[in-house]
Amino acid sequence: MYSGESDSAVKKGDIMGHEAIGIVDEIGPEVKSVQKGDRVIISPVVACHGLSGIFGYTQLTGGYPGNQAESCRVPNADIVLVRGPKPGISPEKLLALADFTTTAWHGCELAEVGKGDVVGVWGCDPVGLSIQNLSFCRGAKKVYAVDPHPQRLKIAERLGCESASART
């Protein structure tokens, strides 16, 4: 964030950060999907009762404090928290699941990617590559990857995608 560029969106004292993992310390009475002590991935998107926002972009997207702190409150935990997979997975690998993989999964959900589908993904950045990989996991029979960078297309090809250059 540059000084002066975001003065209306970020106020003094706002807490930044939206990719997070953690260990549940307390739960509210309505939380059913996680328990105290669970390792969790915290989705960057907050959604509840028709309202939405993103952690850590504060005034810009809903006013939710970020997760670059010793602790954080997670509204609507049953939707926002995902219990971490098996013990022994490194925090670095879990953190990768906290942002671009959840974003990719959400995109696959919105597109209703399923068995036998043909999927096109424009962009082979970490989110795009995750969408490609998750599309196969969800049963897509063919995934097309489009990107102007040959090195990114090679990664997509290793995932099993058909590639197409976006260079003009």
C-alpha positions as CSV (number, residue, x, y, z in Angstrom):
1,M,0.0,0.0,0.0
2,Y,1.4,3.3,-1.0
3,S,1.1,6.4,1.2
4,G,-1.6,8.6,-0.2
5,E,-2.9,6.1,-2.8
6,S,-5.2,4.3,-0.4
7,D,-6.0,6.8,2.3
8,S,-9.8,6.4,2.0
9,A,-9.5,2.6,2.0
10,V,-7.0,2.0,4.8
11,K,-7.2,3.8,8.1
12,K,-4.4,4.1,10.7
13,G,-4.5,0.9,12.9
14,D,-6.1,-1.3,10.2
15,I,-4.7,-4.9,10.3
16,M,-3.7,-6.2,6.8
17,G,-3.3,-9.7,5.5
18,H,-5.7,-12.2,4.0
19,E,-3.9,-15.5,3.6
20,A,-3.9,-17.3,6.9
21,I,-3.7,-20.6,8.7
22,G,-4.1,-21.1,12.4
23,I,-5.1,-23.2,15.3
24,V,-8.6,-22.7,16.7
25,D,-8.4,-21.3,20.2
26,E,-12.1,-20.6,20.9
27,I,-15.4,-21.3,19.1
28,G,-18.8,-19.6,19.3
29,P,-21.9,-21.5,20.2
30,E,-23.1,-21.8,16.6
31,V,-19.9,-23.2,15.2
32,K,-20.2,-26.9,14.2
33,S,-17.5,-27.6,11.6
34,V,-14.3,-27.1,13.7
35,Q,-13.2,-27.7,17.3
36,K,-10.8,-26.1,19.7
37,G,-7.3,-27.2,18.7
38,D,-8.0,-27.9,15.0
39,R,-5.5,-26.6,12.4
40,V,-7.4,-24.6,10.0
41,I,-7.1,-22.8,6.7
42,I,-8.8,-19.4,6.8
43,S,-10.5,-18.5,3.5
44,P,-9.8,-14.9,2.6
45,V,-13.4,-14.3,1.7
46,V,-15.9,-13.5,4.5
47,A,-19.6,-14.2,3.7
48,C,-22.6,-14.1,6.0
49,H,-26.2,-13.0,6.0
50,G,-26.0,-11.5,2.4
51,L,-22.8,-9.5,3.3
52,S,-19.4,-10.2,2.0
53,G,-15.9,-8.9,2.2
54,I,-12.2,-9.9,2.2
55,F,-10.0,-10.1,5.3
56,G,-7.3,-7.6,5.4
57,Y,-8.5,-5.1,2.8
58,T,-10.4,-3.4,5.6
59,Q,-12.4,-0.4,4.5
60,L,-12.0,-1.3,0.8
61,T,-13.9,-4.7,1.1
62,G,-16.1,-4.9,4.1
63,G,-14.1,-3.5,7.0
64,Y,-12.9,-6.9,8.2
65,P,-9.5,-6.8,10.1
66,G,-6.8,-8.8,8.5
67,N,-5.0,-11.9,9.8
68,Q,-1.4,-10.6,10.2
69,A,-1.9,-10.6,13.9
70,E,-1.4,-13.0,16.9
71,S,-5.0,-13.9,16.7
72,C,-8.1,-13.1,14.7
73,R,-11.9,-13.4,14.9
74,V,-13.4,-15.3,12.0
75,P,-17.0,-14.5,11.3
76,N,-19.2,-17.3,10.0
77,A,-16.5,-19.9,10.8
78,D,-18.5,-22.8,9.4
79,I,-18.2,-21.3,5.9
80,V,-14.9,-19.5,6.2
81,L,-12.7,-22.1,8.0
82,V,-11.5,-25.4,6.4
83,R,-10.0,-28.0,8.7
84,G,-6.4,-28.6,7.7
85,P,-5.6,-32.0,6.2
86,K,-3.7,-34.8,8.0
87,P,-1.2,-33.9,10.7
88,G,2.4,-33.5,9.5
89,I,1.7,-31.2,6.6
90,S,4.0,-28.2,6.8
91,P,2.6,-24.8,7.6
92,E,4.0,-23.6,4.2
93,K,1.9,-26.1,2.3
94,L,-1.2,-25.2,4.3
95,L,-0.6,-21.6,3.6
96,A,-0.6,-22.2,-0.1
97,L,-4.1,-23.6,0.4
98,A,-5.2,-20.4,2.2
99,D,-5.4,-18.2,-0.9
100,F,-4.9,-19.3,-4.4
101,T,-6.2,-22.8,-4.0
102,T,-9.3,-21.6,-2.2
103,T,-9.8,-19.0,-4.9
104,A,-9.4,-21.7,-7.6
105,W,-11.9,-24.0,-5.8
106,H,-14.4,-21.2,-5.6
107,G,-14.0,-20.5,-9.3
108,C,-14.6,-24.2,-10.1
109,E,-17.7,-24.1,-7.9
110,L,-19.0,-21.0,-9.6
111,A,-18.4,-22.6,-13.0
112,E,-19.9,-25.9,-11.8
113,V,-16.9,-27.9,-13.1
114,G,-17.7,-31.6,-13.0
115,K,-17.3,-35.0,-14.6
116,G,-16.9,-35.0,-18.4
117,D,-16.6,-31.2,-18.7
118,V,-14.3,-29.3,-21.1
119,V,-12.8,-26.3,-19.3
120,G,-10.9,-23.3,-20.6
121,V,-8.6,-21.4,-18.2
122,W,-7.1,-18.0,-19.3
123,G,-4.0,-17.5,-17.3
124,C,-1.4,-19.9,-15.9
125,D,-0.5,-18.0,-12.8
126,P,-0.8,-19.9,-9.4
127,V,-4.6,-19.4,-9.4
128,G,-5.0,-20.5,-13.0
129,L,-2.8,-23.6,-12.6
130,S,-4.8,-24.5,-9.5
131,I,-8.0,-24.2,-11.4
132,Q,-6.6,-26.4,-14.1
133,N,-5.5,-29.1,-11.6
134,L,-8.7,-28.9,-9.6
135,S,-10.8,-29.2,-12.8
136,F,-9.1,-32.5,-13.5
137,C,-9.7,-33.6,-9.8
138,R,-13.4,-32.7,-10.2
139,G,-13.6,-35.0,-13.3
140,A,-13.1,-32.6,-16.3
141,K,-12.2,-34.7,-19.4
142,K,-10.2,-31.9,-21.1
143,V,-8.7,-28.6,-19.8
144,Y,-7.4,-25.9,-22.1
145,A,-4.8,-23.5,-20.8
146,V,-4.2,-20.1,-22.4
147,D,-1.3,-17.8,-21.5
148,P,1.2,-15.6,-23.3
149,H,4.2,-17.1,-21.4
150,P,5.6,-20.4,-22.8
151,Q,7.2,-21.4,-19.5
152,R,3.7,-21.3,-17.8
153,L,2.1,-23.2,-20.6
154,K,4.7,-26.0,-20.1
155,I,3.7,-26.3,-16.5
156,A,0.0,-26.6,-17.6
157,E,1.0,-29.2,-20.1
158,R,2.6,-31.2,-17.4
159,L,-0.7,-31.1,-15.5
160,G,-2.3,-32.7,-18.7
161,C,-3.8,-29.5,-20.2
162,E,-4.0,-28.6,-23.9
163,S,-2.1,-25.3,-24.3
164,A,-2.7,-22.3,-26.4
165,S,-0.5,-19.2,-26.6
166,A,-2.2,-15.9,-26.0
167,R,0.6,-13.9,-27.7
168,T,-0.5,-11.6,-30.4
